[in-house]
Amino acid sequence: MQASGLSAPRGRETSELQGRGLTARRSATSDKTTEGRSSSFCRTRTFRLKRGGKAAAASTARASASWKSGRKFRTRLIVRAQDEERSYETFWAEMESLVLKLYEIEAVKFGNFKLKSGIFSPIYLDLRVIVSYPDVLRQVSEAMWKAVENKAQFDVTCGVPYTALPIATAMALDHNLKMLMRRKEVKDYGTKKAIEGHFSPGQRCLMVEDLVTSGMSVLETLDALNAVKLVCTDVVVLIDRQQGGKENLKSHGLNLYSALTISEILDILSKHGKLTDEVVKSVQDFIAANSVTVKPKTAEKAKPKRLSYEERGALAKNEALKRLYQTMVEKKSNLSVAADVTSATELLQIVDKVGPHICCLKTHVDILDTWNDEIAASLVDLAQKHNFVIFEDRKFADIGNTVVSQYSSGVYKISEWSDIVNAHIVPGPGIVDGLKQVGLGKKKGLLLLAEMSSAGTMAKGSYTEETVKIAEENPDFVIGFISVNPNSWAKKCKDGSLVHMTPGIKLQRGGDGLGQQYNDPKSAISRGSDILIVGRGVYRAEDPKLAAQEYQKAGWEAYLSEL
C-alpha cells in the first residue's frame, strides 16, 4: 500500500511532493515576513520540477513536443505550480487550526511540569485527551496521514500503545488501512500474542505514534513487530519534540515523518498571541538543553531463550540431577508419567509399556494395594531396563527428625529405591536438613514444592519466594522445584541448573471436577517448565504406550522451540 495524494511541505524543511511522475520541490527563497504571519510560515516559496525514472523520461518527451508547438506546455507548468502553492497554503491553514484546538483542549500546556525523568519542563503534551474530542481526533489522524502519504510504502499499520491506538484506528477507518495492535502486557492465557490482527511474515508495517521525544516507545514496538517477522522502516507521529528522537530512530533504520514540530507549534501559538516571547524562549532553551540520545543496537549473537539440558547438566551440583539431565538428552524426552494406579501389578505393566518414552517415573506408593521389597526391586529393574529415574511423590511435610524415619525406614523404605523425593517447606529449612541426612550420601535428590496445579492453591507469592531461598541454600541436595509458572516468579532462582517439574499436563487445557488445572506441553515449557508430568492422559489412555509417545514428541518439540 502506498499513500497517495498531496504531501504538503512544512516548517523550514525541504520536502518532496510527488504526483503523476513529477516531483515538486519547494525551497525557501526569502526570510521576509508579512504582516500577521510568522517567519516560519510566510516565506515566499517557489517550486522547481524535478524529473526522474521512466515517468520523467516520458514527461520530458511530451514537454519537448509541447514546447515546439508553442506556449501551451509552459502555461501548464505555471498552473501546476500555482495549484501546489494553493494546496500548501490550505494545508498550513489546517495545521494552524489544529494547533489552536490542541491548545484550547489543553493537549498542549505551558507552565512548570515534572516529567517522568524527574526534571521540570515548561511545556507538557497530553494527547490522551483527544479521544474526548472526535473532531480533533479526526483532524489529528488526517494531519498525520498527510505527513506520510506518498513517502512510505506499507501493507499494515500498528499503533504504539496506548495514546496512538485511537489515532491509528481513525486513520485506518478513514483510509481503509489494515491495522494491527500491539499488546504492552502479553497475557499468559488465550493466544498469548504480542501483536494482534492478521498479517503475514515479511509484510511492511507503518508504526503510528502520537509524539516522539527519544523514540524509546517506538523502539519497543519495533522489537515486538520484528519478533513476528514484520518489516518496519517508517514511523509517523503528530509531534516531533525535536529532542533527538528523529536522529535516534534513524540510527535504528527508521524514517520519522511528523505533522508538526515543537518549533512550529510555538510559531503558530506566538503568531496568534497565545504565548509571550519569554515563554517561547523558555521552551526553546529547554528543548535545546534536553536532547536525548539512544545508542543504536550493536550486532550481538542471539541468545537462546533458555539453556539446553546438556548445559544445565554441566552446571548441576547433585549427582541425581546430573543423571536426570543425561537421561533426558539421551532419550530426547522431558516426559514424566505419574502412574497413579492402585494396583501394584497394573503399575508394573504400565511402566514397562511407557518406560522407553519417559525420563522419569512418578509414583505414589501409599495408594497401592500392596507393597514389598520385591515390587521395589521390580521398579528399579524397569528403571535400569528403560533408562529413567524414579520420583516418589511423597510430599514430606513434618519436622526433621520425623522425616528421617519416613524417608529411610517404615514399610516403604523410600530412600532405598527412589532417586528423587519432594517436600513442602511449611516446617521450615529443618525438613531439608533431615532429608539430606538420609539422601545425600546415597546420591539422591530433593524437589521442593514451590507451586501446585490445583485451583485455589496457597503455594504462591511469599511461600514460593521462601522456597527459592531454601533451595539456594542447599544446592548439593535440592535439585529443583515442583512449579507451574516459574517465569512469572518475582524472585527467580539464581542457580540455572535447578529443574522445574510441572504437573497437570494434557494435550488440551482444562480441568477436572476436583480442582486440578491442566496445561498443554507448549504452554508449560514456555512458562519455564523443564519436565512435564502427565498422569491420566497416559495411564487412562486406551493405548498408554502410544499416548506416552505423543506426549514425549510434544514435550520435546516444545523444548526445542525455546532454544
N, C-alpha and C positions, 0 to 999 in steps of 0.2 A: 504494500500500500504506500503510495506517495501522496503527501498533501498537495492540493492544487489550489490555484488562485493567486492573489497578490500577497506578497510578504513585504509589508511596508518597512522602510528603514526607520531607525530610531536613534535618538541621542547624537553623540558625536562620532559614533562608529560608522565605518563604511560598510554597507551591506549590499547584497546582490538581490535583484528582483528578476525572477525567471518567468518566462511565458512565451509560448509559441516559437520556440527555437531561438529567442533573443534574450540576452542578459542585460538588464539595465543597471548601471552603477550610478549612485549619487555621490557627489563629492562636495564638501562644504567649501565654497569659494569666497565667503565673506563672513566676518565675525561681527558685522554691524547689527545692532538691534533696532527694532522699530517700536514705536510707542505701543505699550500694553502687552508686549511679548518679552519673554526672557531670551537671553542669548542662546541657550541650548536649543531652542525650538524655532527660532526665527531667522536662521541662516538662509541666504539665497542658495538654493540647491539647483544644480544643473545636472543633466543626465547625459551620459555618453553610452552608446550602444556597442556592446561587445559581441562578436560572433564566435561561435565555437562548434566543433563537431560537424556532422552531416547537415543538420538543420541550418547551421550558419553558412555552409557552403551553398546550399540551395538558396538561402536568402540572399547571398552575395550575387548569385547568378540573376535572381529576379531583380535585384537592385540595379545591376548593370543594364538590364533590358529596359527598366523603367526610366533610368537616367537618360538613356538615349532618346526616349520618347518625350522628354520634357521635364516639367517640374512636379509631375504627379507623385513620384516617389519621395521627393524632398518634403512635399506637403504632408504626406502620410507620416513621416518621421516626426515632424513638428507636432502633429495632432497626438501621436502616440506619447511623446514626452509630456505634453500638456495633460493628458489623461493620467499619467503616472504621478505628476505633481499634484493634481486634484485628489487622487486616491491617497497620496501621502498626507495631505492636509486633513482629509476626512479621518484617516487613521489616528492622527495625533489629537484631533478634537475628541475622539472616543477615549483616548488614553487620559486626557485631562479630566474628562467626565468621570472616568473610573477612579482616578486618584482622589478626586474630591469626594466621591461616595465612600471610598475606603476611610478617608479622614473623618467623614461625617458619622459613620457607624463605629468609629474607634477601632478599626482594624489596624490603623497606623496611629500611634500615640507618641507624644513628646512630653518629657519630664525627667524623672530620675528613677530608673527601674533596675532592680537587682536581677541579674541573669543567673542561669543555672551554674555558670562557672564561678559565680561569686562577685564578679565585677559589676559596676554600675554603668548603665547605658542611658544616654539622653533620648534614645528612640526605642520604641517597642512595637514589634509587628505581631499582631494577634489575628491571624487569618482564620482561626477557627470560627469566628463569629459570622462569617459569610454564609454559613448554612442556614442562618435565620433570615436571610435576605435573598430570595430566589432570583430577583433581577440582577443583583450584584454577582451572585454565583455564576449566572449565565454569562455576564459581561466578563468576568474573570476568565472563565474557560475559553471564551471566544478570543480574548486577547492573547492567551497562551497558544491557542491554535494558530493564530495569525503569525505568532513569533516563530513557529516551527514549520509551517506549511512550505512546501517546495524545497525544503532543506534536508529533512530527514526521511529516510525510507524505512518502513517498518511494517510488520504483519499484525502485531498486537501492541496494546499499551498496558502499563501497570502503574497504578498509583502508589506512591510511597506512603505507608501508613504514618499517621492517621488523617491529618488535615487535608492531604491531597486526594483522598479517596472520593469525596463528593465532587471535587473538581474534575477528576479523571472520568467519573461517571457522567457528568454533564457533557463533557467533551465527546465521550463515546456515543451518547444519545443523539447529540446534535449533528454528528458527522459520521454516524453509522460505523464506529470503530469497534473492533474486537478488544475486549478488556480482560485483564487478569487482576487478581487481588493477592497481595502478599500478606500472610499471617505473621504478625510480630511475635506472637506466642503460639508455637505449634502444639496442638493438643496431643495427648498420648492415647487417644481413642479415635474411633471413626477412621477416616482415611489418613490422618496424621500428615497431611500435606502442608508444606510451607507456602506453595503457590497454588491458588485455587483458580479454576477455569480450564477451558480446553485449549490445548496448544500442542505443537509438535516440536521435538528437539531440532535445533538449527534455525528456528524462526527468529526474526528480528523483533526486538521489543523496545518500544519507546517508553522511558521512565518519566512519570509525571510527578512533580513535587511543587509544593506551594512556594517555598523560598529556599535559597541556599546561602549558607554562611561559610562553613568549612567544607561541606559536602559529605560529612560522615554518614548521615542517614541515607543518602543516595548510595554510598558505597556498601552499606549493609544490605540494601535491597539488591544491589548488583551481585553480591555474593550468593544470595538466595536464588536469583534468576539464573546465574551461571551454573549453580548446582543442578538445575534441571535442564541444562544444555540450551538455554535461550541465549541469543547473541544480542548484546547491548552496546551501542556506540553513542547513543544520543539521549539527552535529558532536557526537558522543557520545564521552566519554572515561571511563576509570576514575577518574582522579585529576586534579583541578584544583589545581595548586600555589599558586594564589592570588597569582601574581606578575605579574598584568596580562594574562594570556592571554585571559581571558574578554572583557575590555574591548577588547583588540586585535582579536579576531575579530569582535566586534560592530561595530567601525568598518569592517570589510570586509564587512558584511552577513551575518555568520554567527551563529547562535544556538548557544551551547555548553551541553550537558547533561552533567553529571558525576555519577557514582555516589557519589564521595567527594571531600572536600577535605582539604587538609593539616590544617586545624584539627580536622576530625572524626577523622582518624587519630590525632592527638595526644591527643584526648579519650579515645578508646577505649583506647589503649595506657596512658595515665596511669591510667585507671579500673582496669585490670587489673594495675597495679603493674609495668608493663614499662619505664616511664620515670620519672626523677626530675623534680622541678619545675624543676631547673636545666637539664636537657636540653630540656624543653618550652619554657622561656623562650628558650634559645639559638636554637632553631628558629624560634620566633615572631619574634624580633628579626631573624634572617637573612631571613626571608620579607618582613618589613616594609621592610627596608633594600635589598632587591634586586628591586624590581619592574621589569619590562621593558616598554618601550613600542615598538610597531611602528607607524610612520607609515602611515596609510591611503594607498592609491594615489590619486594625483591623475589626473584625466582627461587623458590625453595622446593626441595624434593617433597612431594606429597606424603604426609604422614598417614599411616594406617589408622583407622578408627580405633583399633584395639590391637594388643599384642597377640601374636599367634600362640597356640597351645604349646608349641615347641619352645618359644621364648619364655612363656610362663613357667614351664617345667624347669628350665635352666635357672630360674630365679628362686625356685621353691627351696625351703629350708627344712622340709619334712619329707621323710622317705615315702610315706604313704601317698603324699601329694605328687611326688615325682613319678611314682608308679601309675597313678591315675592319669596324669597328662600323657605319659608314654603310651598307655593303653589307648587313649583317645586318638592319638596320632596314628598309631599302628593300624587301628581298626576303622579309622575315619568315622568315628561315632561319638556323639555327645549325648547319647540316649541312656537314661537310667529308667529301668522298668520297676515300678512298685507293684510287686506281685502280692497284693493284699488278699489272698485267699485264705480260707480257714482250714483247708486240708493240707497236711504235710505232703501227702502223696501227689496231690494236684500241683503243689508248689514246685516240687522237683521236676514234674513233667513239663510245666510251663517254662521253667528256667532252661531246661535242655533245648526247648524249641527256640526261645528268643536269645539265648546266650551268644550266638555268633554275631548279633547285631547291637549288643549293648556294651557300654564301658563300665557300667555299674549296676548292680542289683540292689534294690532297696527292700528290706524285709521288715515285718512286724511279727516277730516270733511269738509274742504273747497272745496273738489271736489264733494260733494254730491249735488243732485238736490234739496234737501230741508233739513232744519234743524230747530228743535224747541225743547222746553223743554220736550215734550212727547217722542221724539226719544231719547233724552239724558237719560230720565228715563228708557226707554226700554233697552238701552245698560247696564245701571247699574244693572237692574234686571237680565239680562242674565249673567253678571259677577258674581253676587251672586249665581245664579242657578247653574252655571258650575264651579265656583271657579277659576276665573282668574282675573288678573289686567288689567286695560285699559291704554294704552300708546298712547297719541295723538302726532303724529309725526309733530309737529308744526314748528320745527327748528327756534325758535326765533333768531333774529339777529339784534335787534335795541338797542338803548340806554336804560338805566334802567327805566327811567320814562315812556317811551312808552310801554315797555314790561309789565309793571304793569297793564296797561289798557288792552292790548291784552290778557293777561292771565286771568284777573278777570272779565272782562265785555265784551261789544260788543255783537254780535249776538250769539257767541258760548259759552261764559261763561265757558271756558275750565277748570278752577280750580274747578268748581262745580262737574264735573263728571269724569274727567281723573285723574288717580292715578299718572301718570308719564308724563312728557313732556321733550323736549330736546331743546338744544340751541347751536348756534355757539359761539365761543369766539372772533369773529372778533371785536366786540365793546370793548372788554376788560373785566376785572372782574366785572365791574359795572352791566353787564347783569345778572350775578348770584345774585348780591345783590338785584336787582329789583324783580326777580322771587322769590327769597327766602322770600321777604317781603310779598308776597301773599301766597305762598305754604307751608312754613314751619309750620305755625300754623294749617294748615289743614292736616298735616301728609302726604304731597305729596313728590315726589322725582324728581330730575333733572338729566338727562343724558346729557353729553357734547359730541359733535361730534368731535372725535379725528381723525377718518379716514372715508372715504366713499368708496363705492364699485364701483363707476363709473370710467371708463377709463379716465386718464389724470387729476384725482383729485389733487387739490392743498393742500388738508388737509393731510399733511405728514411732516416728518422731524421736523423742529423747531416749526411748528404750533402744531404738536402733543405733543411735549415736553412742550409747554406753557399750553396746555390743561391739562396735567397731574398736572402741578404745581397749576393751579387754583382749580382743584378737591381736591388736598391735603389740600388746604387752607379752604375748605368748606365741611368737612366730615359730617356735620349734615344735609346737603341738597343735595349735589351731590352724587348720588348713583352709578355712573359708566359712561361708555362710549359707544358710537357707534363706533365700531372699526372693522378692517378687519384682522390684523395680529399682535396682541399685543405682542406676544412672540418675535417679531423682533424689538421692540422699543428699542432704545439706552437708554432712560430714562424710566424705568418702575415705576409704581405707588407703593409706599411703603405700602399703605393700601390694605391688602389682601382681604378685604370684598367687594370691589367695583366690580360691574358686568360688563361684556363685552357682548354687544349685536351686532350681526353681520348680516347685511342684505345681500341680493344677494345669497341665498342658494337654490340649486337644487340638486336632487339626482344624476344628471350628470352635470359635469362642462361645461362651455361655456359662451355665451354672447348673447345679443340681438343686434338689429341694431342701438340702441341709446346709446351705450357705457356702458350699465350695464354688469358687470362681475360676473359670478356665481361660487360659490364654493360648493363642496359637504359637507354633515354634518361632516364626519370624518376628512376631511381636515381642516374645520373651527375650530372644537374642538381642534385638535392637535396644532393649531396656537394660542390657548389661549382664544377662544370664550367660553361663558357660555350659551348664549341664541341664538338660530338660528331663524332668521326672514325669513319666506317664504311667498311670495306673489302669483304670477301667478301659481306656481307649485301646489297650493291648490285651490285658488278661481276660476281658469280657468279649473280645472280638471273636468272630466266627473262626478266623484263622489267626491266632496270636503271632505266629512267625511272620506272616505277610504284613500284619499291622506293624510289627516291630521294624520290618524293612522300610515301610513307608515313613515312619517317624524318624528312623535313622537318616534316611535320604533328606527329608525336610529340614531336620535339625542341622545337618552338616552343610547343606546349601545356604541356610540362613547364616551360619557362622562364616562361610567363605565370602558371602556378600558384604560382611562387615570389615573385611581386611582391606 
